[in-house]
Amino acid sequence: MARELKHIVVTGSQGQLGREFQKISMHSPFRFTFLSKRELDITSGQSQVTLGTLQPDIVVNCAAYTAVDQAEDDKELAMTVNAGGAEKLATICADLNVPIIHFSSDYVYHNRLRRPLKETDPTRPKSVYGKSKLKGEKLIQKVHPFPIIIRVSWLYSTFGKNFPKTMLQLAQERTSLRIVADQIGAPTNARDLAHSVIEIIENKQSDNWTDISGVYNFSNEGSTSWYKIACFIIEYAELDCLIHPIKSIEYPTKAKRPRYSILNLSKFKRTFGGGISKWEESMKICLSELLNER
Ligand SMILES: NC(=O)c1ccc[n+]([C@@H]2O[C@H](COP(=O)([O-])OP(=O)(O)OC[C@H]3O[C@@H](n4cnc5c(N)ncnc54)[C@H](OP(=O)(O)O)[C@@H]3O)[C@@H](O)[C@H]2O)c1
């Protein structure tokens, strides 16, 4: 029997996505506990005690090591958090018999396909970050009988550090910017993702999660490049800054990034229903909030 007021525990609550969950929790019919890294380090043995005491109905794991370039030098830490920590958390959830909703990345694909990527397509991560996220997925699936793993691309939010916020700042400081135009993907507004996750939980009629367990893609709808996003932001914010398109090779980074990362959203939409906003619409909402804060 489903209980009336579900208790959702969110780990990594001070990150972009965690803070979006905090923001929308006020208008949600659930009881939330938000745990920052200081309150619950997912790599620590203390997690079991903390979660056991809290008795969650669902755990939403927003904790992750997300410094993609830094991870090339910090391999051990990236693996410890994104693989080991995720496994530890999923093991605890399995022991408590509660669902875990976990987030992964489009960087796990990094294959040669040039059409929207399906969850069943080959995974060939080239970066330490991508490898650590894929390992996390696999370990979670090994230890937990009914996890939900959501692969997300190009996440941004009004919180934390991200591309739109960096663009708004740089475009005010400089007269021109050179932005990579040959990486194709779709940005994801963390608020849309958080809303969709809450909807999944809301629509779940029973406590049996096996039927919807699995790997899902999620992003906003559409296809673009970092260059086009930068142009969109500058135009929307009415900033006087020229954006020049460049190739990835002209902007070398420690971690290799996929050239093509459009995610096929069919499985997510088919399983959970509801629409997903176009990236331009969601980006406008975020930009308008950021500009109003100034
Ligand atoms: N950002 C993106 O572009 C992107 C793209 C695709 C997928 N994703 C995935 O989406 C999810 C959410 O990403 P995000 O952008 O919200 O990440 P974020 O802003 O970096 O937040 C991650 C949070 O996890 C915390 N954390 C790190 N290590 C931890 C540990 N051992 N125990 C507990 N908490 C820990 C971080 O704390 P500190 O900051 O104090 O270390 C931070 O508050 C992640 O799984 C990420 O891999 C992100």
The ligand as a MOL file (V3000), in Angstrom:
LIG
                    3D

  0  0  0     0  0            999 V3000
M  V30 BEGIN CTAB
M  V30 COUNTS 48 52 0 0 0
M  V30 BEGIN ATOM
M  V30 1 N 26.6710 19.6860 -14.8280 0
M  V30 2 C 26.4370 19.0880 -15.9880 0
M  V30 3 O 26.6260 19.6840 -17.0730 0
M  V30 4 C 25.9240 17.6910 -16.0370 0
M  V30 5 C 25.7080 17.1300 -17.2670 0
M  V30 6 C 25.2230 15.8370 -17.3110 0
M  V30 7 C 24.9640 15.1500 -16.1460 0
M  V30 8 N 25.2000 15.7090 -14.9470 0 CHG=1
M  V30 9 C 24.9210 14.9190 -13.7450 0
M  V30 10 O 23.7940 15.4860 -13.0990 0
M  V30 11 C 23.9150 15.3170 -11.6740 0
M  V30 12 C 23.7750 16.6660 -10.9830 0
M  V30 13 O 24.8080 17.5220 -11.4830 0
M  V30 14 P 25.0270 18.9900 -10.9310 0
M  V30 15 O 25.4060 19.8320 -12.0930 0
M  V30 16 O 23.8930 19.3890 -10.0440 0 CHG=-1
M  V30 17 O 26.3390 18.7750 -10.0550 0
M  V30 18 P 27.0060 19.8080 -9.0320 0
M  V30 19 O 26.4080 21.1430 -9.1680 0
M  V30 20 O 28.4830 19.6420 -9.1810 0
M  V30 21 O 26.5420 19.2070 -7.6360 0
M  V30 22 C 27.0320 18.0230 -7.1360 0
M  V30 23 C 26.9360 18.0920 -5.6530 0
M  V30 24 O 27.4600 16.8610 -5.1200 0
M  V30 25 C 28.2820 17.1870 -4.0320 0
M  V30 26 N 29.2270 16.1100 -3.7690 0
M  V30 27 C 30.4390 15.8850 -4.3280 0
M  V30 28 N 31.0040 14.7980 -3.7720 0
M  V30 29 C 30.1290 14.3270 -2.8520 0
M  V30 30 C 30.1360 13.2530 -1.9530 0
M  V30 31 N 31.1870 12.4280 -1.8470 0
M  V30 32 N 29.0540 13.0450 -1.1530 0
M  V30 33 C 27.9960 13.8830 -1.2130 0
M  V30 34 N 27.9300 14.9300 -2.0350 0
M  V30 35 C 28.9800 15.1560 -2.8550 0
M  V30 36 C 28.9540 18.4780 -4.4350 0
M  V30 37 O 29.4940 19.1200 -3.3140 0
M  V30 38 P 30.8240 20.0420 -3.4950 0
M  V30 39 O 30.4800 21.0280 -4.5730 0
M  V30 40 O 31.0100 20.6090 -2.1530 0
M  V30 41 O 31.9200 19.0940 -3.9250 0
M  V30 42 C 27.7900 19.2210 -5.0420 0
M  V30 43 O 27.0440 19.9020 -4.0660 0
M  V30 44 C 25.2690 14.6440 -11.4620 0
M  V30 45 O 25.0830 13.2610 -11.3510 0
M  V30 46 C 26.0420 14.9480 -12.7280 0
M  V30 47 O 27.0400 13.9760 -12.9920 0
M  V30 48 C 25.6660 16.9740 -14.8690 0
M  V30 END ATOM
M  V30 BEGIN BOND
M  V30 1 1 1 2
M  V30 2 2 2 3
M  V30 3 1 2 4
M  V30 4 1 4 5
M  V30 5 2 4 48
M  V30 6 2 5 6
M  V30 7 1 6 7
M  V30 8 2 7 8
M  V30 9 1 8 9
M  V30 10 1 8 48
M  V30 11 1 9 10
M  V30 12 1 9 46
M  V30 13 1 10 11
M  V30 14 1 11 12
M  V30 15 1 11 44
M  V30 16 1 12 13
M  V30 17 1 13 14
M  V30 18 2 14 15
M  V30 19 1 14 16
M  V30 20 1 14 17
M  V30 21 1 17 18
M  V30 22 2 18 19
M  V30 23 1 18 20
M  V30 24 1 18 21
M  V30 25 1 21 22
M  V30 26 1 22 23
M  V30 27 1 23 24
M  V30 28 1 23 42
M  V30 29 1 24 25
M  V30 30 1 25 26
M  V30 31 1 25 36
M  V30 32 1 26 27
M  V30 33 1 26 35
M  V30 34 2 27 28
M  V30 35 1 28 29
M  V30 36 1 29 30
M  V30 37 2 29 35
M  V30 38 1 30 31
M  V30 39 2 30 32
M  V30 40 1 32 33
M  V30 41 2 33 34
M  V30 42 1 34 35
M  V30 43 1 36 37
M  V30 44 1 36 42
M  V30 45 1 37 38
M  V30 46 2 38 39
M  V30 47 1 38 40
M  V30 48 1 38 41
M  V30 49 1 42 43
M  V30 50 1 44 45
M  V30 51 1 44 46
M  V30 52 1 46 47
M  V30 END BOND
M  V30 END CTAB
M  END
